């Protein structure tokens, strides 16, 4: 028996539908409802949870305080605000400071401070002048490997070796000795250590630290800046353990250098954090070491969090670990997409025994828990929602859903809460959600920080205990604006997610209390409610998009497919998958009188511009009627569709992203979904080439007995033509035979296999695409849970090839001409091929690639399918071979159809 050990992250992979593109970003695959950045100490923001980047980047780096600027602000007796201090220290031109020193300040800030500012802070200003002079050179000299083939830096790049070493050391030493202020003195010491480090005088850098930095017993920003440089020099001397320890000290004590110090630790010592733990001498150091261990190895952080709790339950880094843990859970519990698990084409739906794809005995064995790995995945996925409406018994109406199902099981929503949030340790599953919830409950009882109450409430939300979650939120007393925003959001989530059924009254409640989450507005960079927009990845999943998914699934389960569809799609999107039941539901919503305010402002707004909406629907209905052979019904719809302005498409500018994509304006002689249909649609293939023009690929039949067949028609005229042909086809003469043949041709030519396959599926041409898939879902449609991924899934009702075959049968019976009979038989054989393709799609091999006998079983399945094809789906090819092989038509077909040629000669 095979064992499959899944981490929670791997489980998430199976249930989320990432963007199909190669540039999909895992940090955009969940809704991010719990805001990690609410931690109070913003210096730890880079260490929040991220899969896309090495460090978390979804924040403004200005949020991280710089202790060096804070130190200078204090040096200047808080005469400058933080931003002014940062400008003075990091951005102001050295010449401006020299002008101040000369008594002629020209910079507006320095003018405001006055000429007395220099005399009051002389040593500090002089130091900044020297530091700004050195700064362009303060980088290590790059030594290129002679064997390197990588890009080398420009020779003009400045580095520390461009300065005269002796003069620079002499100047800095002199300035150090002259300085009276201990902090300024230490800053010159920092420059001495840094200069020696960057000139690769590592021993001298160590000596400079001992001589110029340590004796000044200050442990402020300059000290840890110098310690950072010392550690770099120690790494250069291969003193990795000491370097690592000093980088660790910088990490602990610096706010703005944590990220770089962490990277330096990793570079210094491959066993970095374990070695740090061995050297940790006090609780603070041990606590930080536990944090780094947990951060680096995020398999199951709970044991390390317990150790951190024992040391200091109020430490900010413990909250960081909790935020990361919650985020890890959220990624698994709140994916942005779900696969339709009943699609047997989906690789996630593999049966345990593929040898008998239609054997009901095998299904029973599966029910006895003899499940393959993929079956377990599907079972887990279905448990995620507690089922879907497609699981209902055949014939059961969606509107007949019982109140019990909706009221007693309000978890059948895309709240996606899984029964298993597991980490695996030593081959044993650990209930990560349960363990984290216990830890959080324990911590919130003793900690004074409301963070733990918020975390506890959120975990209750993930556990589907919405009432308890809300009670916790109501009891929180805080003035922290970030906490308040998170509390507000979570109350909204609990309210909406716990609602068992979306009624008109509840829709009014949504608009009255939560309109801001549903009414779209221009996104703001720091917006936490509405979806922001990333130019590279598109819309960023948000609270608003999550809530829309919840409502979309509620409507879906309630049988309100139209509303479910329009929560996530535009009306014009129906063109890509115009299946009848969904279109009908959308139209019913469109025509619904007395819509609620929510329906009007949130759902109906997606009834975008398709020109004449009624005509748009009637074209879809007319097309479906044509595909089912009901030409009179098609005509009745097309009569109401004459205001159709064309299938809505955009003209894309693939060169310049700055130019807007504009609606396509159809030329007068261009097929637009309704007009400009050639009478070749009644013809037959000369050769099968969808890329060639119809005049090349198709050949007209003899239309002379039917003068009403126009060279160019719209769909209304085409339907009327078919009605006239149908009347003639009821006869018993040769003309009736030809009429039947022409109708059969049209039905085949507009099927998935025909040149005009786009004609009745709302497409503009016959280029290949999702509409031309042979679907194999056991349900009426592949859509489950909601229609959010509508454009990722292609589905229209399958063709009925028997319609064409039945017309051909009558044509064959009535036509006395052997050459024409051969042509008709070939058309029948082509339609019969379509029936085989449909059968084949419904009976895939479904053999697990990990099966050691995969090749053997796959070959057996292929042979089985080939036998079935020859036994059941070669009826008309066989007749051609046995009775009409001598006809000129058959000989000609052998020359243009390689498969037919192969069949005839075998």
N, C-alpha and C positions, 0 to 999 in steps of 0.2 A: 504494500500500500504506500502510495507516494505521500510525502509530507510537504505541505506548502506553508511556509512561514511568511506571513504578511505583516509588514509594519503598517502603521496607520497611514503613512504617506503613500504607500503602495496601494492600499485600499482606495484612497482618494483618487488615485490615478484611474482606477477602473470605473469609477462612478461619475467623474467629471468629464465633460466633453470639452476639451481644450479646443482652441481655435485650430482649424485644420492647417493653417499656415505654419511654416517652419519657424517664424519669428514670434510665435505665441509666447506669452509671458506668464509663468505660473502665479505671479503675484496679482494677476487679473482674473484668476479662475475661481474666486470666492468673493463674498460680499463685504468682508471687512466691517462687520457690524460692531465688533468690540474694538474701540479705538485704542491701539497700543500706546499711542503718544500721550495718553493722559498721565503717564508717570510724571512725578513732580521734578525729579532731577533730570533735566534735559541733556545733561552730558552723556547719558546712556542711550540716547535716541538711536545712534548707529547700531546698537546691539539688540534692537528689537528684531522680530522674526521676519526673515525674507528668504525667498528661494531664488529670486532673480539676480540679486547682487550680493557681493560678499558682505556688505553692511547695509542695513536698512537705510533707505534714502528718501522715503516719502515724508520729508519734513524740510523746513527751511533751516539751513545750517546756522543762520543768525540766532536761532533759538538756543544754541549751545553757548553758554557763557565762556568768555575768554578771561582766565584769571590774570593774565598779563595786563590786559586793558583795565581790569578792576584794580590791579595794583597801581598802575599809573594814575588812575582816577583818584585813588586815595593819596598818592604822592602829591597831586595837585590840589589837595584839600577839597576835593569834590567841587572845584570851581567850574569844571566842565562836566557835562552830562556824558553818559557812556558813549553815545554816537560821536560826540565831539572829540572825546579822548581817543577813540578808535581812529578817527580821521587824522588827528595830530600825530599819533604814533605810527600808523601804518600807511597812510595815503598822502600826507602832506609832503610837498617837495622840500628837499634839503635846502634849496636856495631861500625858501620862505623863512626857514628857521635862522639862516645866516642873516637875512634882512632884519629879523627881530633882534638878533644879537647886536647888530650895528645900530639899532635904535630907529630903524625905518621899516616897520612892518607893513607889508603890502597885502598879505592874505587877509580876507575879511574876518576870519575867526581871530587871528592874531591882533588885528586892529581893535576888535571888540575887547580883547583881553588887556590891551594897552601896553605901553613900553615898559611899565614896571613889572610885567609878568616875567620878563627874562631875569631881571635882577633878583626877583624873589625865588625863582626856580633855576638859577644858573646851572647848577651841576646836572640837573635833569635834561635841560635843553642842550647843553654841550654833549651829553652822552647820546641824545637822539641824533644830533648832527653827525657824530662819528658812526653810529649804528647805520644811519641811512647811507653813508659813504661806503660802508663795508657790505651792505646787504646784497647788491648786485653780484658780488663775488662769492657769496656764502653758499657754495655748493661744492661737493667733492669733485675732484678732477676725474673725468671718465677715462678709463684705460681700456682701449679696445683690444679684444682678443684677435690676434693676427689671423686666426682661422675662421673668424666670425663672418657670416654672410648677411647678417642683419644690417639694417640701416644704422649708420654711424652719425653721431651728433655733428653739427656744423663746427668747423674749426674755430669759428669766431665766438662760440659760447664762452661766456665768462665763468671762471671758477676760482677757487681760493689760490691756486698756484699762479694766477696772473698778478697777484700782489707781491711786492718785495717782502719776503718772509721776515728778514731781520728788522727792517724798518717798521713793519706792521707790529711785530712783537714788542719792539722798543716803545712805539707810540702807545700801545694799549697798556703796557706795564707802567709807563709814566703817568698816564691818565688814571690808572688804578691807584697808584701811590698818592696822587694829588687829591683824589676824591675824599671828602669828609663823610658824606652820607653813606652809611653801611649798605643800604640797598643799591645805590648807584655803584658803589665799590664792587659789590657782588655781580652787578650786571657787566662790568668790565671783565671780571673773572670769567663770566659766561662766554664773553666774546673770545677770550684767550683759549678757553677749552674748545670752543667751536672752530676757531681758526686752525688750531693744531689738528683737530679731527679731520677737517676738510682738506688739509694739505697732507694727510696720511702720516702725520707725525704723532702716531698713536701713543707712544710712551710719554711724549711731552704733554699730550692732552691729559693723561692721567696725572702727571705731575702738576699741571696747571690747576686741576681741580683740587688737589690736596693743598696747593700753595695759596690759591687766590679765592676759592669758593668756600671750602669747608671751614676755614678759620673764622669766617663771618657767620656767626651762629644764627642765621636766618633760614627758615624753611618755607619761604614764600615762592612766588612764581619764578623769580630768577634762579633760585636754587634748583628747582625741578627742570627748568629749561637747560641748565648746565648739566644736571644729572642725566638727562636724555642724551646729551652730546657725549658725556663720559661713557655711557653704556654703548654708544655707537663705536667709540674708540676701542673699548674692551672687546667688542665683537670683531673688530679689525685685527686684534691681537689673539683671536681664537679663545679668549677668556669667556666662553659662552655662558657658563653657569652664572658668573658675576654679572655679565651683561644682561642676562635674562632677569636676574633679580632686580637690577636697577631699572630696567624697563617696567618691571612690575610695580616698583615704587612710583614711577611716573604715572602709570596707569591708575594707581590708587589715588594719587594726590592731585593730579591735573585734571581739569574738566575738558579743556580743548584739545588735549593730546592723547586721549584714550584710544582713539582709532589707530593712530600711527604707532603708539606704544604697543598695542595688541599685535599689529603686523610685525613689529620689530621683535617681539617675543617669539613669534612663530618662526621667524627667520633665524633667530639666535640659537634655538635649542629644540630639536625635534620632540623631546620629551618635556617640553617647557613647563606645562602646568602641573604635572606630577612632581617635577623637581621643585617647583615653587612651593607646593604643599609641604614638602619635606623641610623647607627652610622657614616656613611661616612660624613666627615666634609669638604672636599674640592673636587674640580673637578676631581683630579687624582684618589682619592679614589672612587668617584661615578662612574667614567668611568670603573675602574676595577671591581666594584661591578656589573655594567651592563654586563660586559663581563662574569663574573662567572654565573650570572643569565641566560644569553643566552646560555652559554656552557652547563649548567646543564639541562635546559629545552629547547630542540632544536625543539620545535613545529613550531614556525615561528619567526625567529630571527630578521626580518626586523624592527619591532617597537623598539627593544632594540638597534639595529644598528643605527637607527635614533637618539636616545638619545645620543649614543656615538659620532656620527657625530657632534652633537651640542656642545659637550664638547671639542673634539679634533679630527678633521677629519684626522690628520696625525698620530694618535696613532697606534702602531704596532698591538695592540690587535683587532682593527677594521679590519685590514687586515686578522688576523686569523679568525675572524668571517666570513668574505667574502669567504676565502678559504674553510672553512667548508661548507658554504652554496652552493658554486659551486660544491663541492664534492658530496653533497647530491643530487643535480640535476643530476650530471653526473651518479650516480648510477642508477637513474631511466631512463635516456635517453640512456645510453650506456651499456646495459647488454651484457654479453658474449654469451648468447644463447637465442634462441627463440623456443617456441613450434610451431609445425605445427598445426595451429588452426582449420583446417578443419577435423582433425581426430576425429570422433565422439566417439571413445573410450577414448579420452582425457577428464578428468573430467572438464576441462575448457570449454568444448563445450556442454552445457546443454540447451536443448530447454525449452521454457517457459511452454508448455503444452505437457507432455510426454504421454498422453493417446492415441494420434493418431500419432504414429511415422512416418507414411507415408502420412499423410493427407496434401494435398497441401493448403487447407484452412488455416491450422495452420501456414504454412509458410507465407502466405499473412498477417496473423495477426501479425506475428513477424515483418514483414516489416512496419507495421503501428506503430512501436515503442512499441508494447506490449512485452517488453523484460524482461526476467528474469535477475537476477543478473549476471549469467554466460554469458548470451547473451551480456550483456553490456560489460563485460570483453573482449569477443571475438570481438565485434564491435570496442572497443577501440584499441585492438591489431591490427586489420586489418587496422584501420585508421593510425596506427603507420607507416605502410609502404606505405599507399595509394594503397593497394591491392597486389596481387601476380600473377605470371603467371598462376596459377591454376584457377584464377577467370575468365579466358578467356572463350569465348563461345566454346562449344564442337566442336572439329574439327579445330579450329583456330590454325595455326602453330605459334610456338614461333618466328620463323624467320620473321613473318609478323607483328611483333610489329611496330607500327607506330612511325615515328620520333617524332611526337608530344608527344607521351607518354614518350619517353626517354629524349627528349630535353627540353620539357616544364615542366616536372616533374622529375627533377634530384634527388628528395628526396626519390625515391623508391629504397633505398639501405639499408643495415643494419646499417644505421646511426640512425636508431632507434629513430629519434627525434619525440617525442610524441607531440600531440597538447595540452596535459594537463600536466603541472607540478604543481600540486595543493597541498597545505596544506589546511586542513579544520579547520575552526575556528567558533565556535558557529553554527555548521551545515551549514556554508556557505563556498563555495570554494574560495580560494584566489589564484590568478595567481602568484605563487611564482617566476617563471622565469621572468615574466614581471615586478614584483615589484623589484626584485633584479637587473634587467637590468636598471631600472629607477634610483635606488639608486647608482649603479656603474657609470652610465653616469654623474650623478650629482657630485659625489665625484671626478671623474677623472678631472673635469674642474677646481677644486680648489686645489687638492693635487699635490705636486711636485714629488711624488713617482710613477714611471712608472708601479708599480703593478696594479694600477687601470685601466690603459689603456689596460694592458694585460688581466685583468679580463673582461673588457668591450668587447674586441675582442673575447674572448672565449664565452661569453654569446651570442654574435652575431652569432658565429659558431653554438651554440646549437639551436639558432633560425632560422638556415638555411640561414642567410644573409651572405654568404661567401665573397661576394665582399666587403661589408662594413667592415667585419672582417679583411680582408687583407689590406684594406686602413688604418685602425687604426694601424695595426702592422707595416706597412711601415713608418708611421709617428713617431714611438717611437724612441727616442734617448736615449741610455743607454750604460753604460760600465759594468753593472752587469752581470757576466758570466752566472748565473742561469736564469736571465731574457732573455738573448740572446738565450740560449738553448731552452727555452719555446717558444720564438717568432719564432725561426727557425722551431720548430716542428709544431706550429700552422699554419704557412704558407704552410707547406707540406699538412697538413690536409685540409685546405681550397682548395688547388689546386686539390687534388685527389677527395675529396668528391663532389666538384662542377662539376666534369667532367661528362657530361650526358652519354657518351658512350666511352667504352674503345676500341680504334682502334689500329692497328699496329703502327701508328705514335705516339699515346700517350704512348704505351708500350715502344717505343724508348725513349720518353721523361722521363719516369719513370727510366729507366736504366741510362740515362745520368745524371739526377739530384738527384735521390733519391735511388740509388742502395743500400745504406747503410741500408735502412729500409726493404729491401727484401732479401738481400744475408745473409744467416745465418752464424754466427760466434760464437765461443765459448763465452757464456755469461760472463759478468763481473759483480761483485757484485753491482757496482754503475751505471751500464748501464741503460740509460734512453731511449734507442732506441730499442734494441733487447730484446726479452723475456729473463728474468732471469729465474732461475729454483729453485724452492723450493723443497727440498728433500721430504717434507711431502705432499705438495699439488700439486706438478708438475709444469708445465709452468705457469709463472705469466703473466696475460694479459698485453699487452703493446701497445705502439703506432704501432709497427710493426704488431702485431697480429690484431689490429683494421683495419689497412689499408688492410691487406690481406682479412679480412672479407668483406670490402667494395668492393674490386675487385671481390671476389667470388660471391657476390650478383649481381654485374654488369654483369658478365659473365652469370650468371643464367638467368637474365632477357633478355639478348641478345640471349638466346638459346644455348649458348656454355657451355652445362652441363659438358662436359669432363674437360674443363679448370676450371670451378667452383669447380668441385670435387677435382681436383688435387691441388688446392690452399690450401686445408685443410686436404687432405688424401693421403695415399700412394696407388699405384696401387694395391698392395696385399690386401688392405682393401675391394676391390670389392668382395672378396670371401664371406664376411659376409652378403651382400645383393646384390646378382648378378642379378638385374633386367635388362631386355634386353636393354631398351632405353638408360639408363645411360651407360651401358657397351659399347654400340655402339658408343656413343659420345666420351667416353674416347679413344676407339680404333681409331676413326677418328682423334683425336688430335695426338695420337701416330704416325699415318701414315702421318700426315700433312707435306708436303714438305716446305722448306724455312721458318722454324719457326723464329720468331723474337728473338732477344737476350734475351728479357724478358721471352719468352716462353721456350727457351732453358735452361736458367740458374735458373729460379725461379719456373716454372711449371713442366717442364720435369724432373727435378731432383727427383720428387716424383714418377717417374716410376721406383720404386725400384726393387730389385732383386727377380723376381718370376721364375727365370730360363729362360726358353724360353718364351718370351712375346707373340709371335704369338700363341704358343701352349696354353698358359694360356687363351687367348681370345677364341680360338676355342673350348676348353673344355666347357667354359661357354655357348657358342652358341649351341654346341652339346647337352648339358644338357637340354637347353630350348626346343630344337626341340624334344627331347625324351619326355619331359613332355607334349608337345602338340600333341604327336602321329605321328610326321613326322619323321619316322625312316630313310628314305632315306636321308633327309637333315642332320639328326644327323650323319649319317655315313660319309657324305661329310666333315663335320667339324672335326670329330674324326680322319679321315685320315690325316688331317693337324695338328693334336695335338699329334702325336706319340712321339714328343720330350718333352712332358710334364714331369716335374721332380717331381711333387707332389704339393698338396695344401700347400702354404707357411705357416708353423706354427713354433713357437719357443718352445724349451724345457726350461721351467721355473724352476729355482732353488728356491723353496719356503723356503728353510732353510737358505741359506746364500745370502744376498743381494749383497755381494761382488763378487760372481761368475757371470759372464756375462750370459745372456740368449742367447742360440745358436740356429741356425736354425735346425729344426728337420730333421734327415736323415731317410727316410723310409726304413724299412727292405724289403728284396726281396719278402717276402710272405705277406706284410702288404698292406692293402688298402690305396692308396695314392691319391684318387680322380679320378683315371683312370684305374688302374689294380686291379686284385684279387677280382672279383665279383663272388659270389657263384651262382650256378644255382638254389638255393633256392629262388632267387628273383622271379622265376616263380611259387613258391609254395603257400601255404596258412598257416595261423596261426593255431598252435595247441592251444596256449593260447596267450594272449596279454601281453607280457612282453618285454619292450624295453631294460631292463637291462640284460636279459639273452642272451646267445650266440644264433646265428641264428639256430644252430643245435638243440637247445632246444625249441625255440619259433616257428620255422617254420618246415613245413613238405613238402617234395617234391611231386609233382604230378607224374604221370606215363609219363616219357619222352621217353619211348622206341620207340614210333612212330616217334620220331624226333632225330635221332642220331647226328645231327649237334649241339645240345645243349650240350656244354662242361660243365664239373663240375666246372671249373674256367675260367673266361673270363675277358678280358679288355673291355672298353666301345666300341671300334671299333668292336670287335667280338660280343658284345651284340647287337649292332645296326644291324649288318649283320644277326644275328640270328632272330631278330624281322622282318627283311625284308623277310626272308624265311618263317617265320611263317605267315606273312601277306598274302603271295601268297597262302599258303595252306588254310588259313582262308577264302579265296574267294570261296572255294568249297562248296559242299552241303552234304557231308558225315560226319560220326562220327569223322573222323580225323580232318576235318575242324572245327567241334564243339570244339574239344580239343584245336586246335590252337587258336581259338577265346578266349577260357577260359584262356589259358596261357598268352595271350597278356593282357587280362583284369586283370589278377592277377598282372602282372608286373606293369601296370599303377596304380593299387590300392596300391600295396606294396611300390611303390616309391612316393606315395602321402603323404600329411601331416599326414595321419592316419596310414600309413603302416610301417612295421618294417624297410624297407630300405628307409625311408623318407629322409635320408641324401644324397642319391646317386646322385641326379641331382640338388642339391642346393649348391655345393662346400663345403660340410662338410665332416669330417673324420669319424663321427659315428652318431648314432641316438639319442644321449643324448639330452634332451630337451633344447630348446633355442629359441631365438627370431625368428629364421627362421620358426618356426613351429607355429606362431601365425595365427589365423584367422582374417585377417585385415578387417577393415570396413571403409576405407576412401572412400569418394564419388569421389575423384579424381583418376587419374591413379596411382599416387604414393603419399605417405604422405609428400614428401619433398617440402618445400616452402622456398623461400628467398635465400637459399644456402645449401651446403652439409656439413657444418661444423660439425653438430651433427650426421653425418652419422652412426657412430658406436653406437650412443645412440638410434637409430631408426631402427627397423628391418622391412624389406619389400622385398618380392619377389612376382612375379605375382602369383595369386591364382591358385590352381588346377582346372582343368575341369573334374569333376567326371563323367560327361556324356560320356566322351571318354571310360572309363572303362565299364560303364553301357551298352553302345552300343555294345561293344564286347561281354559282358556277354549275352545280349539279343539274339544275333545270336547263341551263344553257347547253350543257353537254348532252342532255337527253333530247333536246329539240333540234340541235344543229346537225345537219346531215353531212357536213363537210369534215373529212378526216383531218385536214390541216388545221382547221379551226378547233376541232376536238383536241388535237395535240396541244395547241396553245392554251386551251381552257384547262386541260389536265395539268399542264405545267403551273398555271396560276393556282390551281387547287393544291398542288404539291407545295408551292411556296407558302400558302396559307397554313397548310398542315405543319410546315416547319415552325411557324409561329406557335402552334399549339404545343409542339415538343419543347420549344424554348421555355414556355410557361411551366410545363411539367418539370423540366430540368431545374428551373429556379426554385421550385417548391421542394425539390428532393436533392439538396446538396450533400456532399460526402460527409461533412461535419466530423472529420477525423482530426483528433488532437495531434498537433505537430510533434508533441513529446512522445507519442506512441512509438515504440521501437519498431512496430510493423506498419508504420505510416505508408511507406511506399507500396508494400504488398496490398494493404487494404484500399489504398487509393486506386491502384490498378484494377482491383476487383470491382470497385464501384464504377470506374469508367467503363469496364466491360459490361457490367450490368446495365448501365444507361445506354450503351451502344446497342445492346440486344433489344431493349425496350423500344428504342428509336426505330429499329428495323422491323420489329414485330407490330408496332402500333401506329407509327407515324411516317410510314413510307408507302401508304396505300396507293397514292396517285403517281408517285415515281414508278412504282412497280407496274401499274397499268400502262404507263408510257413505254416502259421497257419491253413489256410482253406483247403489247398490241399496236403501238404506234412508232416503234423504233425506225421503221422504214420511211416515215414522213419527212418531207423537207424541213418542216418546222422543228422536229426533234433533232435533226442533223445540225440545223442552224443554232439551236439552243446549246448543243454540246460544244459548239465553238465559242459561245459567249459566256457559258456558265461552267466553270471548271468542276464544281461539285457534281453537277448533273452529268458531265462527261465521265467523271470517276465512277459514278453510280451505274451508268449505262455499260461501262467496259469491265466491271468487276465480275 
